Amino acid sequence: MARTPAELVGAQPDPPFDITFDGRRVTALPGQTVAAALWGAGILAWRTTRDGGRPRGAFCGIGQCYDCLATVNGEPNRRACLVPASPGDTITTQEGNGRDRLAV
C-alpha cells in the first residue's frame, strides 16, 4: 500500500556512515553509490589511465563507459557508479588496469 505524503513527513533515514578513499575518511549516505559518495566529498578522480596515468572518475554515471573503475575492498575494476556504498568500504585509486599496484 502506498504511503501518503503526510505519512512520509516524519520519515527517518538511516544515519550516514564512513567509507575510506586512499586512507581518507569519507561520509556516505544510505543508498549512495561509491561514485556519489566520492563526488559528495569533492573527489572527482579515482582511477588513472594505463597510458599516461591521466586521472579519471565518473563520466556517464550509468555504468556504460567504464571511466569510473575503482578498486573496492581490494577488488579492482568495479564500476563506482553502480556499486552501492556500504559501511566500512575501502576504495583505493585504481592505477591502469587495476593489477599494477602491489599489495602492501
Helices and strands as residue ranges (DSSP letters): H 5-8, E 17-21, E 24-28, H 34-40, E 47-48, E 55-56, E 69-72, E 75-79, E 90-92, E 94-95
